[in-house]
Amino acid sequence: MVELLNWMSAISDELSVTEVSIPGSDRSAALRDGEPFGYAQHQEKSIGWQLAHGIRYLDIRCRVLPRGGLEVQSGPVDQRQTLADVLETCAAFLDQLPSETLLLRIRQEGSGDELRFCTAFRDHLDRRGFRKLFHLASTFPTMAEARGKVVLMSGNPYIGEGIRFDKTRVDLQDDYDDPTPEQKLACIRRHLDRCQRARSTAKLFVNSVSASGAVSNRWTPLAYADELNPHVPELLGKYAGRGRGVGVIVCDYVNRLGLSEPETDQLITAVVSCNDLR
């Protein structure tokens, strides 16, 4: 049985993080809906819960506040927590479990001034003292280099440090805009196949299981998760124990296989089990 709290302790130091099968959450801090249709909420569990249960890839979206702070945002809905709150949670987790590493994708949402956004983020690095938390090289590190650190990725906008989240560094499947469940599953399968054929470790493969539809058809992130999440363990089952990575698998409602199902770690365990654990 995989111990999700510190599963990366069983990953070889020599591997690039791009060779590791990593469970991730979409809009990781979007716990609050705040609108009548159900499109802003993507998770039920806090960042702290997610990290303790094995999530190692976080997707954080922020808007710039008038005085320069960064507040977590999902669509039009503020999530009543700041970027500093998220980073403090990550720092506390890594301080206790330095065998682990976290991949953080940061992007702007709900505000449009890229320069102010970058300035506000750099303020977190320097004036607020978070620089020591991050691995800020422009290429993906090995596990030995990454342990105890947050690997920074950005692209909307690029912060100026860390890894560019674009086609030069990331192979992304993110067909999120109103697909049918069948179309989305086909995209997920094709991306898994492409990841298996890859020979270079320079790129990170990120395969998003999440989607969101039009208000008129009520395909909320939760409705998609109810349809798509149950397929993930089966899709990944053939890779379990083979030691061939599947990249980052990003899900909404990471604690659920379906609306009628009890809370479970099966999604996360299915991804972690694709690793060659020592």
Backbone as CSV, one residue per row, in Angstrom:
resi,resn,N_x,N_y,N_z,CA_x,CA_y,CA_z,C_x,C_y,C_z
1,MET,0.842,-1.194,0.000,0.000,0.000,0.000,0.881,1.250,0.000
2,VAL,0.642,2.158,-0.927,1.436,3.375,-1.041,1.098,4.318,0.111
3,GLU,2.129,4.867,0.752,1.931,5.881,1.789,1.911,7.243,1.096
4,LEU,0.735,7.822,0.946,0.582,9.028,0.141,1.216,10.255,0.786
5,LEU,1.346,10.262,2.100,1.879,11.436,2.780,3.279,11.786,2.301
6,ASN,4.115,10.776,2.069,5.505,11.036,1.662,5.929,10.092,0.541
7,TRP,5.062,9.906,-0.435,5.326,8.899,-1.468,6.561,9.214,-2.291
8,MET,6.955,10.470,-2.382,8.131,10.806,-3.183,9.431,10.330,-2.549
9,SER,9.391,9.964,-1.283,10.593,9.411,-0.647,11.009,8.098,-1.294
10,ALA,10.094,7.466,-2.024,10.387,6.200,-2.707,10.757,6.393,-4.172
11,ILE,10.954,7.653,-4.599,11.349,7.963,-5.974,12.853,8.202,-6.026
12,SER,13.507,7.655,-7.034,14.957,7.794,-7.174,15.377,9.255,-7.335
13,ASP,16.473,9.620,-6.676,17.031,10.969,-6.796,17.423,11.318,-8.221
14,GLU,17.812,10.307,-8.999,18.356,10.560,-10.335,17.287,10.930,-11.360
15,LEU,16.045,10.633,-11.087,14.985,10.916,-12.056,14.725,12.408,-12.167
16,SER,14.457,12.870,-13.387,13.915,14.214,-13.562,12.476,14.217,-13.061
17,VAL,12.012,15.360,-12.579,10.609,15.425,-12.156,9.671,15.145,-13.327
18,THR,10.148,15.345,-14.555,9.314,15.058,-15.730,9.108,13.566,-15.943
19,GLU,9.925,12.739,-15.292,9.790,11.286,-15.414,8.907,10.680,-14.319
20,VAL,8.443,11.506,-13.418,7.647,11.038,-12.284,6.163,11.186,-12.612
21,SER,5.371,10.196,-12.250,3.911,10.278,-12.389,3.369,11.035,-11.183
22,ILE,2.757,12.188,-11.442,2.424,13.132,-10.374,0.929,13.443,-10.373
23,PRO,0.237,13.202,-9.265,-1.164,13.612,-9.167,-1.276,15.113,-8.910
24,GLY,-2.196,15.753,-9.624,-2.377,17.190,-9.484,-3.839,17.578,-9.393
25,SER,-4.076,18.800,-8.957,-5.441,19.321,-8.847,-5.588,20.562,-9.715
26,ASP,-6.722,20.654,-10.395,-7.046,21.821,-11.208,-7.668,22.891,-10.317
27,ARG,-7.264,24.144,-10.520,-7.770,25.233,-9.666,-7.765,24.757,-8.208
28,SER,-6.575,24.497,-7.741,-6.386,23.744,-6.497,-7.049,24.378,-5.279
29,ALA,-7.145,25.711,-5.259,-7.701,26.397,-4.090,-9.125,26.889,-4.318
30,ALA,-9.785,26.415,-5.379,-11.143,26.873,-5.706,-12.177,26.024,-4.979
31,LEU,-12.321,26.287,-3.683,-13.264,25.544,-2.847,-14.608,26.251,-2.720
32,ARG,-14.668,27.480,-3.169,-15.852,28.311,-2.944,-16.527,28.609,-4.277
33,ASP,-17.826,28.324,-4.339,-18.535,28.564,-5.594,-18.945,30.023,-5.722
34,GLY,-19.788,30.502,-4.815,-20.128,31.918,-4.807,-20.981,32.389,-5.955
35,GLU,-21.498,31.489,-6.757,-22.391,31.855,-7.846,-23.441,30.756,-7.985
36,PRO,-24.587,31.057,-8.610,-25.700,30.100,-8.588,-25.530,28.876,-9.471
37,PHE,-24.581,28.882,-10.391,-24.542,27.814,-11.385,-23.527,26.710,-11.096
38,GLY,-22.594,26.940,-10.186,-21.665,25.887,-9.807,-20.429,25.773,-10.665
39,TYR,-20.001,26.882,-11.296,-18.863,26.809,-12.207,-17.545,27.275,-11.595
40,ALA,-17.568,27.938,-10.449,-16.329,28.456,-9.866,-15.633,27.445,-8.967
41,GLN,-16.389,26.526,-8.368,-15.780,25.542,-7.473,-15.232,24.367,-8.268
42,HIS,-13.995,23.970,-7.922,-13.358,22.830,-8.581,-12.851,21.784,-7.596
43,GLN,-12.771,22.132,-6.321,-12.278,21.196,-5.303,-13.151,21.274,-4.057
44,GLU,-13.102,20.216,-3.257,-13.782,20.188,-1.960,-12.808,20.262,-0.796
45,LYS,-11.542,19.966,-1.058,-10.572,19.827,0.021,-9.506,20.916,-0.052
46,SER,-9.038,21.333,1.121,-8.038,22.393,1.225,-6.702,21.958,0.629
47,ILE,-5.841,22.942,0.410,-4.484,22.646,-0.055,-3.775,21.725,0.937
48,GLY,-3.924,21.994,2.224,-3.282,21.145,3.227,-3.729,19.702,3.135
49,TRP,-5.030,19.491,2.964,-5.545,18.124,2.811,-4.962,17.485,1.556
50,GLN,-4.954,18.231,0.465,-4.457,17.678,-0.797,-3.006,17.230,-0.675
51,LEU,-2.175,18.055,-0.064,-0.759,17.696,0.075,-0.597,16.463,0.951
52,ALA,-1.343,16.398,2.034,-1.251,15.246,2.934,-1.729,13.961,2.274
53,HIS,-2.561,14.086,1.240,-3.098,12.916,0.545,-2.414,12.677,-0.806
54,GLY,-1.253,13.306,-1.033,-0.426,12.926,-2.168,-0.402,13.842,-3.364
55,ILE,-1.231,14.885,-3.398,-1.197,15.827,-4.522,0.141,16.566,-4.505
56,ARG,0.795,16.643,-5.671,2.098,17.303,-5.754,2.172,18.344,-6.885
57,TYR,1.076,18.569,-7.565,1.007,19.613,-8.597,-0.174,20.506,-8.251
58,LEU,0.097,21.803,-8.117,-0.939,22.768,-7.766,-1.106,23.797,-8.877
59,ASP,-2.352,24.135,-9.145,-2.723,25.154,-10.132,-3.374,26.297,-9.363
60,ILE,-2.661,27.413,-9.239,-3.138,28.541,-8.441,-3.308,29.763,-9.340
61,ARG,-4.497,30.359,-9.276,-4.821,31.525,-10.098,-5.142,32.693,-9.173
62,CYS,-4.559,33.836,-9.477,-4.670,34.984,-8.579,-4.993,36.257,-9.340
63,ARG,-5.637,37.175,-8.635,-5.809,38.530,-9.158,-5.019,39.489,-8.279
64,VAL,-4.606,40.598,-8.898,-3.849,41.613,-8.170,-4.824,42.513,-7.420
65,LEU,-4.595,42.676,-6.139,-5.412,43.573,-5.330,-4.944,45.016,-5.508
66,PRO,-5.799,45.993,-5.207,-5.420,47.401,-5.407,-4.115,47.798,-4.735
67,ARG,-3.808,47.200,-3.583,-2.573,47.556,-2.880,-1.423,46.614,-3.206
68,GLY,-1.621,45.742,-4.194,-0.510,44.935,-4.681,-0.441,43.515,-4.182
69,GLY,-1.351,43.104,-3.317,-1.373,41.713,-2.891,-1.945,40.816,-3.974
70,LEU,-1.878,39.508,-3.772,-2.428,38.537,-4.718,-3.450,37.668,-3.997
71,GLU,-4.679,37.699,-4.506,-5.772,36.926,-3.926,-6.150,35.795,-4.865
72,VAL,-6.369,34.614,-4.304,-6.737,33.458,-5.118,-8.118,33.680,-5.722
73,GLN,-8.235,33.370,-7.004,-9.441,33.647,-7.776,-9.821,32.423,-8.600
74,SER,-11.134,32.222,-8.809,-11.618,31.219,-9.763,-12.740,31.852,-10.560
75,GLY,-12.458,32.177,-11.834,-13.428,32.923,-12.617,-13.703,34.250,-11.937
76,PRO,-14.986,34.598,-11.738,-15.314,35.868,-11.094,-15.334,35.808,-9.573
77,VAL,-15.014,34.662,-8.996,-15.230,34.444,-7.559,-13.902,34.427,-6.803
78,ASP,-13.769,35.354,-5.829,-12.580,35.304,-4.982,-12.726,34.149,-3.996
79,GLN,-11.608,33.530,-3.678,-11.613,32.326,-2.848,-11.276,32.594,-1.382
80,ARG,-11.248,33.881,-1.029,-11.062,34.283,0.368,-9.791,33.709,0.987
81,GLN,-8.771,33.615,0.165,-7.434,33.297,0.656,-6.430,33.945,-0.279
82,THR,-5.261,34.182,0.222,-4.235,34.861,-0.551,-3.172,33.878,-1.031
83,LEU,-2.356,34.345,-1.968,-1.223,33.526,-2.395,-0.314,33.226,-1.213
84,ALA,-0.128,34.204,-0.334,0.721,33.972,0.841,0.174,32.831,1.698
85,ASP,-1.151,32.737,1.824,-1.748,31.620,2.569,-1.345,30.281,1.950
86,VAL,-1.432,30.210,0.618,-1.084,28.974,-0.089,0.392,28.641,0.110
87,LEU,1.256,29.644,-0.046,2.695,29.400,0.070,3.088,29.002,1.490
88,GLU,2.439,29.580,2.478,2.731,29.194,3.863,2.346,27.737,4.121
89,THR,1.228,27.301,3.532,0.831,25.894,3.657,1.862,24.984,3.005
90,CYS,2.326,25.369,1.817,3.347,24.579,1.117,4.647,24.534,1.911
91,ALA,5.056,25.675,2.453,6.307,25.738,3.208,6.245,24.861,4.457
92,ALA,5.119,24.903,5.162,4.976,24.083,6.368,5.017,22.596,6.025
93,PHE,4.387,22.232,4.918,4.383,20.832,4.495,5.795,20.364,4.152
94,LEU,6.517,21.139,3.356,7.859,20.735,2.933,8.858,20.784,4.084
95,ASP,8.624,21.655,5.047,9.490,21.692,6.226,9.384,20.386,7.013
96,GLN,8.178,19.836,7.070,7.957,18.579,7.780,8.365,17.362,6.956
97,LEU,8.261,17.477,5.626,8.514,16.331,4.742,9.439,16.759,3.599
98,PRO,10.726,16.939,3.884,11.663,17.436,2.872,11.963,16.444,1.756
99,SER,11.443,15.230,1.845,11.601,14.271,0.741,10.718,14.625,-0.444
100,GLU,9.728,15.491,-0.221,8.736,15.793,-1.254,9.121,17.040,-2.040
101,THR,8.518,17.186,-3.212,8.599,18.429,-3.969,7.212,18.755,-4.488
102,LEU,6.974,20.028,-4.740,5.695,20.481,-5.275,5.934,21.234,-6.569
103,LEU,5.093,20.984,-7.553,5.101,21.752,-8.788,3.960,22.753,-8.704
104,LEU,4.270,24.029,-8.877,3.266,25.086,-8.771,3.149,25.833,-10.089
105,ARG,1.966,25.767,-10.680,1.655,26.599,-11.839,0.894,27.824,-11.340
106,ILE,1.467,28.994,-11.563,0.850,30.238,-11.121,0.422,31.039,-12.347
107,ARG,-0.788,31.601,-12.301,-1.251,32.437,-13.410,-2.232,33.486,-12.917
108,GLN,-2.388,34.500,-13.747,-3.268,35.612,-13.415,-4.698,35.306,-13.857
109,GLU,-5.663,35.667,-13.002,-7.076,35.540,-13.357,-7.852,36.611,-12.595
110,GLY,-8.734,37.296,-13.299,-9.555,38.308,-12.650,-8.946,39.687,-12.626
111,SER,-7.746,39.839,-13.181,-7.117,41.149,-13.356,-6.264,41.072,-14.609
112,GLY,-5.923,42.229,-15.182,-5.310,42.194,-16.503,-3.951,42.837,-16.645
113,ASP,-3.404,43.397,-15.584,-2.134,44.109,-15.673,-0.988,43.135,-15.391
114,GLU,-0.317,42.680,-16.450,0.730,41.674,-16.291,1.915,42.192,-15.489
115,LEU,2.283,43.453,-15.700,3.423,44.011,-14.979,3.145,44.063,-13.482
116,ARG,1.951,44.513,-13.100,1.598,44.568,-11.681,1.550,43.171,-11.079
117,PHE,1.068,42.201,-11.853,1.016,40.826,-11.364,2.426,40.303,-11.088
118,CYS,3.324,40.486,-12.043,4.709,40.012,-11.869,5.396,40.721,-10.705
119,THR,5.154,42.023,-10.590,5.735,42.784,-9.481,5.227,42.268,-8.141
120,ALA,3.919,41.976,-8.082,3.333,41.464,-6.843,3.896,40.092,-6.492
121,PHE,4.117,39.249,-7.504,4.678,37.930,-7.210,6.119,38.049,-6.733
122,ARG,6.898,38.892,-7.388,8.290,39.063,-6.953,8.363,39.646,-5.540
123,ASP,7.359,40.423,-5.172,7.284,40.930,-3.804,7.151,39.773,-2.809
124,HIS,6.408,38.738,-3.203,6.307,37.550,-2.347,7.658,36.837,-2.242
125,LEU,8.402,36.803,-3.345,9.711,36.151,-3.325,10.681,36.874,-2.402
126,ASP,10.702,38.184,-2.495,11.745,38.958,-1.825,11.272,39.593,-0.521
127,ARG,10.387,40.562,-0.585,10.005,41.259,0.645,9.301,40.335,1.637
128,ARG,8.500,39.391,1.127,7.760,38.496,2.026,8.532,37.215,2.360
129,GLY,9.699,37.041,1.770,10.606,35.989,2.220,10.369,34.592,1.683
130,PHE,9.647,34.467,0.557,9.356,33.134,0.034,10.381,32.636,-0.986
131,ARG,11.375,33.427,-1.322,12.330,33.005,-2.356,12.996,31.680,-2.006
132,LYS,13.340,31.497,-0.759,14.040,30.266,-0.346,13.175,29.024,-0.498
133,LEU,11.858,29.203,-0.639,10.952,28.068,-0.806,11.029,27.474,-2.206
134,PHE,11.462,28.284,-3.184,11.311,27.913,-4.589,12.590,27.377,-5.224
135,HIS,12.393,26.492,-6.187,13.414,26.143,-7.171,13.103,26.998,-8.393
136,LEU,14.017,27.911,-8.745,13.714,28.948,-9.730,14.530,28.833,-11.008
137,ALA,15.154,27.670,-11.244,15.867,27.472,-12.511,14.868,27.415,-13.663
138,SER,15.366,27.606,-14.877,14.492,27.658,-16.056,14.283,26.296,-16.699
139,THR,14.910,25.250,-16.157,14.717,23.888,-16.653,14.257,23.003,-15.501
140,PHE,13.646,21.874,-15.848,13.120,20.983,-14.820,14.256,20.287,-14.072
141,PRO,14.173,20.235,-12.754,15.238,19.645,-11.947,15.106,18.134,-11.816
142,THR,16.153,17.515,-11.311,16.053,16.129,-10.851,15.341,16.122,-9.501
143,MET,14.951,14.939,-9.076,14.330,14.832,-7.763,15.295,15.266,-6.663
144,ALA,16.574,14.939,-6.816,17.555,15.344,-5.804,17.600,16.860,-5.666
145,GLU,17.508,17.563,-6.774,17.539,19.029,-6.758,16.229,19.632,-6.262
146,ALA,15.136,18.912,-6.461,13.809,19.483,-6.198,13.291,19.223,-4.791
147,ARG,13.831,18.226,-4.112,13.265,17.857,-2.807,13.284,19.050,-1.841
148,GLY,12.173,19.217,-1.149,12.046,20.304,-0.192,11.738,21.649,-0.808
149,LYS,11.514,21.685,-2.130,11.297,22.936,-2.850,9.982,22.919,-3.622
150,VAL,9.531,24.114,-3.978,8.418,24.299,-4.906,9.001,24.688,-6.258
151,VAL,8.730,23.894,-7.277,9.203,24.184,-8.635,8.201,25.145,-9.269
152,LEU,8.661,26.347,-9.580,7.775,27.397,-10.085,7.614,27.309,-11.592
153,MET,6.351,27.363,-12.037,6.022,27.415,-13.461,5.012,28.538,-13.673
154,SER,5.222,29.327,-14.721,4.281,30.409,-15.022,4.301,30.695,-16.514
155,GLY,3.221,31.289,-16.994,3.159,31.596,-18.422,2.061,32.566,-18.790
156,ASN,1.250,32.932,-17.839,0.138,33.838,-18.139,-0.043,34.840,-17.001
157,PRO,0.961,35.742,-16.824,2.179,35.926,-17.611,3.355,35.123,-17.036
158,TYR,4.487,35.129,-17.774,5.720,34.543,-17.256,6.300,35.493,-16.221
159,ILE,6.612,34.964,-15.052,7.061,35.779,-13.924,8.443,36.378,-14.153
160,GLY,9.255,35.719,-14.986,10.622,36.173,-15.208,11.652,35.281,-14.548
161,GLU,11.197,34.382,-13.683,12.038,33.366,-13.056,11.271,32.056,-13.057
162,GLY,12.016,30.958,-12.952,11.364,29.659,-12.992,11.144,29.181,-14.415
163,ILE,10.270,28.207,-14.567,10.044,27.534,-15.852,8.882,28.181,-16.588
164,ARG,9.077,28.423,-17.870,7.980,28.929,-18.702,6.964,27.814,-18.923
165,PHE,5.719,28.085,-18.595,4.664,27.109,-18.853,4.130,27.378,-20.254
166,ASP,4.857,26.856,-21.239,4.448,27.009,-22.635,4.896,25.779,-23.414
167,LYS,4.695,25.792,-24.719,4.948,24.604,-25.534,6.416,24.212,-25.586
168,THR,7.308,25.122,-25.238,8.727,24.769,-25.256,9.099,23.857,-24.091
169,ARG,8.331,23.925,-22.993,8.664,23.160,-21.787,7.578,22.184,-21.357
170,VAL,6.340,22.389,-21.833,5.207,21.597,-21.341,4.391,21.072,-22.512
171,ASP,4.090,19.781,-22.477,3.151,19.173,-23.426,1.823,19.037,-22.688
172,LEU,0.878,19.913,-23.015,-0.358,20.049,-22.245,-1.561,19.549,-23.023
173,GLN,-2.370,18.716,-22.390,-3.711,18.381,-22.880,-4.696,19.068,-21.956
174,ASP,-5.427,20.033,-22.491,-6.367,20.800,-21.669,-7.610,21.151,-22.483
175,ASP,-8.203,20.151,-23.090,-9.430,20.351,-23.864,-10.595,20.475,-22.875
176,TYR,-10.729,21.680,-22.320,-11.648,21.882,-21.198,-12.982,22.503,-21.593
177,ASP,-13.080,23.074,-22.795,-14.202,23.941,-23.138,-15.358,23.171,-23.770
178,ASP,-16.250,22.673,-22.921,-17.520,22.074,-23.351,-17.379,20.817,-24.209
179,PRO,-16.423,19.932,-23.942,-16.377,18.678,-24.708,-17.447,17.715,-24.200
180,THR,-17.799,16.735,-25.005,-18.580,15.630,-24.461,-17.639,14.769,-23.619
181,PRO,-18.157,14.012,-22.662,-17.269,13.127,-21.896,-16.479,12.178,-22.786
182,GLU,-17.100,11.698,-23.857,-16.405,10.785,-24.775,-15.248,11.485,-25.469
183,GLN,-15.462,12.729,-25.904,-14.388,13.491,-26.547,-13.239,13.732,-25.573
184,LYS,-13.574,14.080,-24.347,-12.540,14.355,-23.352,-11.734,13.100,-23.031
185,LEU,-12.401,11.972,-22.868,-11.686,10.720,-22.591,-10.749,10.358,-23.730
186,ALA,-11.169,10.616,-24.964,-10.299,10.343,-26.113,-9.049,11.217,-26.057
187,CYS,-9.206,12.488,-25.668,-8.052,13.380,-25.530,-7.098,12.886,-24.450
188,ILE,-7.651,12.429,-23.339,-6.822,11.922,-22.238,-6.025,10.701,-22.694
189,ARG,-6.684,9.787,-23.404,-5.998,8.575,-23.882,-4.882,8.921,-24.867
190,ARG,-5.165,9.824,-25.800,-4.139,10.198,-26.793,-2.925,10.817,-26.114
191,HIS,-3.171,11.635,-25.108,-2.049,12.271,-24.414,-1.234,11.247,-23.631
192,LEU,-1.900,10.288,-23.017,-1.176,9.207,-22.334,-0.297,8.441,-23.314
193,ASP,-0.828,8.151,-24.493,-0.044,7.443,-25.506,1.155,8.277,-25.943
194,ARG,0.941,9.584,-26.120,2.041,10.457,-26.540,3.121,10.513,-25.461
195,CYS,2.711,10.560,-24.218,3.669,10.563,-23.112,4.500,9.284,-23.113
196,GLN,3.869,8.155,-23.392,4.584,6.878,-23.405,5.609,6.806,-24.531
197,ARG,5.346,7.510,-25.623,6.273,7.478,-26.768,7.419,8.473,-26.629
198,ALA,7.320,9.407,-25.698,8.321,10.465,-25.567,9.672,9.885,-25.167
199,ARG,10.715,10.418,-25.749,12.071,9.967,-25.433,12.864,11.015,-24.641
200,SER,12.512,12.281,-24.805,13.212,13.350,-24.100,12.584,13.582,-22.728
201,THR,13.404,13.980,-21.772,12.895,14.339,-20.444,12.844,15.856,-20.255
202,ALA,13.031,16.609,-21.336,13.068,18.069,-21.226,11.686,18.669,-20.994
203,LYS,10.640,17.957,-21.464,9.279,18.479,-21.343,8.507,17.757,-20.252
204,LEU,7.627,18.513,-19.606,6.689,17.951,-18.639,5.365,17.682,-19.344
205,PHE,4.845,16.467,-19.211,3.540,16.126,-19.773,2.471,16.382,-18.708
206,VAL,1.492,17.207,-19.071,0.405,17.562,-18.156,-0.911,17.205,-18.832
207,ASN,-1.635,16.273,-18.240,-2.856,15.713,-18.825,-4.034,16.078,-17.924
208,SER,-4.875,16.992,-18.398,-5.970,17.500,-17.577,-7.242,16.690,-17.786
209,VAL,-7.777,16.159,-16.695,-9.036,15.413,-16.727,-10.226,16.355,-16.565
210,SER,-9.982,17.589,-16.173,-11.066,18.519,-15.861,-11.629,19.172,-17.117
211,ALA,-12.883,19.621,-17.007,-13.551,20.328,-18.101,-14.693,21.144,-17.516
212,SER,-15.201,22.073,-18.331,-16.319,22.913,-17.908,-17.136,23.272,-19.133
213,GLY,-18.459,23.184,-19.021,-19.333,23.412,-20.165,-20.072,24.730,-20.098
214,ALA,-20.998,24.901,-21.017,-21.812,26.104,-21.074,-22.857,26.087,-19.963
215,VAL,-23.231,27.288,-19.498,-24.250,27.388,-18.456,-25.551,26.749,-18.914
216,SER,-25.834,26.853,-20.214,-27.101,26.344,-20.745,-27.237,24.831,-20.615
217,ASN,-26.108,24.108,-20.620,-26.217,22.644,-20.551,-25.863,22.070,-19.180
218,ARG,-25.486,22.964,-18.234,-25.239,22.593,-16.840,-24.099,21.588,-16.667
219,TRP,-23.145,21.563,-17.618,-21.958,20.726,-17.441,-20.948,21.498,-16.590
220,THR,-21.174,21.475,-15.302,-20.268,22.121,-14.356,-19.003,21.278,-14.190
221,PRO,-17.948,21.839,-13.568,-16.779,21.006,-13.262,-17.135,19.762,-12.456
222,LEU,-18.091,19.882,-11.536,-18.502,18.726,-10.738,-19.206,17.681,-11.595
223,ALA,-20.050,18.131,-12.531,-20.746,17.183,-13.409,-19.752,16.428,-14.285
224,TYR,-18.747,17.142,-14.808,-17.711,16.466,-15.595,-16.915,15.491,-14.727
225,ALA,-16.559,15.918,-13.514,-15.795,15.028,-12.629,-16.572,13.752,-12.336
226,ASP,-17.883,13.878,-12.195,-18.725,12.709,-11.942,-18.648,11.711,-13.092
227,GLU,-18.509,12.229,-14.322,-18.421,11.368,-15.504,-17.005,10.867,-15.766
228,LEU,-16.005,11.726,-15.544,-14.642,11.428,-15.985,-13.779,10.757,-14.915
229,ASN,-13.875,11.207,-13.671,-12.988,10.675,-12.630,-13.054,9.156,-12.471
230,PRO,-14.250,8.537,-12.585,-14.285,7.077,-12.421,-13.451,6.308,-13.439
231,HIS,-13.134,6.938,-14.587,-12.361,6.254,-15.623,-10.852,6.285,-15.360
232,VAL,-10.400,7.194,-14.492,-8.960,7.410,-14.334,-8.228,6.169,-13.819
233,PRO,-8.683,5.507,-12.749,-7.952,4.308,-12.299,-7.830,3.246,-13.381
234,GLU,-8.881,3.059,-14.170,-8.823,2.060,-15.244,-7.855,2.486,-16.343
235,LEU,-7.902,3.772,-16.733,-7.009,4.261,-17.779,-5.544,4.103,-17.383
236,LEU,-5.246,4.322,-16.113,-3.857,4.281,-15.646,-3.420,2.897,-15.196
237,GLY,-4.375,1.991,-15.022,-4.060,0.678,-14.470,-3.017,-0.085,-15.254
238,LYS,-3.021,0.056,-16.578,-2.061,-0.713,-17.380,-0.633,-0.202,-17.233
239,TYR,-0.473,1.012,-16.656,0.873,1.557,-16.466,1.408,1.294,-15.062
240,ALA,0.564,0.850,-14.153,0.973,0.643,-12.759,2.067,-0.416,-12.674
241,GLY,3.133,-0.090,-11.963,4.208,-1.043,-11.743,5.172,-1.206,-12.892
242,ARG,4.939,-0.491,-14.006,5.831,-0.627,-15.162,6.998,0.344,-15.111
243,GLY,6.905,1.349,-14.216,8.001,2.296,-14.070,8.105,3.302,-15.184
244,ARG,7.100,3.356,-16.037,7.089,4.318,-17.141,6.110,5.423,-16.776
245,GLY,6.602,6.641,-16.629,5.766,7.713,-16.117,4.607,8.079,-17.028
246,VAL,3.549,8.609,-16.423,2.397,9.111,-17.183,2.313,10.626,-17.103
247,GLY,3.320,11.270,-16.513,3.305,12.718,-16.388,2.414,13.166,-15.247
248,VAL,1.934,14.390,-15.358,1.042,14.960,-14.352,-0.401,14.708,-14.779
249,ILE,-1.194,14.138,-13.900,-2.616,13.908,-14.149,-3.387,14.864,-13.243
250,VAL,-4.101,15.802,-13.867,-4.748,16.899,-13.142,-6.254,16.685,-13.117
251,CYS,-6.840,16.700,-11.931,-8.274,16.420,-11.785,-8.980,17.494,-10.960
252,ASP,-10.261,17.674,-11.234,-11.163,18.362,-10.323,-11.655,17.356,-9.285
253,TYR,-12.023,17.863,-8.114,-12.598,17.011,-7.061,-11.757,15.742,-6.876
254,VAL,-10.517,15.981,-6.462,-9.542,14.888,-6.391,-9.896,13.833,-5.343
255,ASN,-10.828,14.149,-4.480,-11.240,13.204,-3.433,-12.471,12.396,-3.823
256,ARG,-12.902,12.489,-5.087,-14.134,11.823,-5.509,-13.926,11.002,-6.779
257,LEU,-14.541,9.829,-6.817,-14.665,9.079,-8.068,-16.016,9.322,-8.719
258,GLY,-16.979,9.815,-7.958,-18.304,10.109,-8.486,-19.165,10.706,-7.402
259,LEU,-20.259,11.355,-7.809,-21.116,12.046,-6.852,-21.717,11.096,-5.829
260,SER,-22.013,9.897,-6.254,-22.660,8.939,-5.356,-21.656,8.109,-4.555
261,GLU,-20.360,8.354,-4.796,-19.319,7.567,-4.137,-18.803,8.283,-2.889
262,PRO,-18.369,7.547,-1.881,-17.759,8.180,-0.705,-16.389,8.752,-1.053
263,GLU,-15.865,9.577,-0.159,-14.526,10.121,-0.369,-13.512,8.989,-0.478
264,THR,-12.527,9.207,-1.349,-11.544,8.156,-1.597,-10.245,8.769,-2.093
265,ASP,-9.154,8.056,-1.897,-7.855,8.450,-2.451,-7.532,7.677,-3.727
266,GLN,-8.498,7.003,-4.307,-8.217,6.122,-5.442,-7.647,6.865,-6.647
267,LEU,-8.140,8.079,-6.915,-7.589,8.860,-8.030,-6.100,9.093,-7.834
268,ILE,-5.748,9.563,-6.651,-4.361,9.904,-6.356,-3.489,8.657,-6.354
269,THR,-3.971,7.599,-5.726,-3.214,6.345,-5.667,-2.979,5.769,-7.054
270,ALA,-3.970,5.903,-7.949,-3.821,5.377,-9.308,-2.658,6.037,-10.034
271,VAL,-2.459,7.334,-9.808,-1.344,8.045,-10.449,-0.022,7.651,-9.804
272,VAL,0.028,7.694,-8.488,1.272,7.372,-7.772,1.741,5.957,-8.095
273,SER,0.805,5.039,-8.287,1.151,3.636,-8.552,1.806,3.417,-9.907
274,CYS,1.779,4.430,-10.768,2.459,4.320,-12.064,3.963,4.537,-11.946
275,ASN,4.438,4.882,-10.757,5.868,5.085,-10.530,6.566,3.787,-10.141
276,ASP,7.873,3.770,-10.363,8.722,2.687,-9.876,9.173,3.079,-8.476
277,LEU,8.431,2.632,-7.482,8.696,3.023,-6.102,9.720,2.083,-5.483
278,ARG,10.776,2.651,-4.934,11.874,1.853,-4.372,11.451,1.149,-3.093
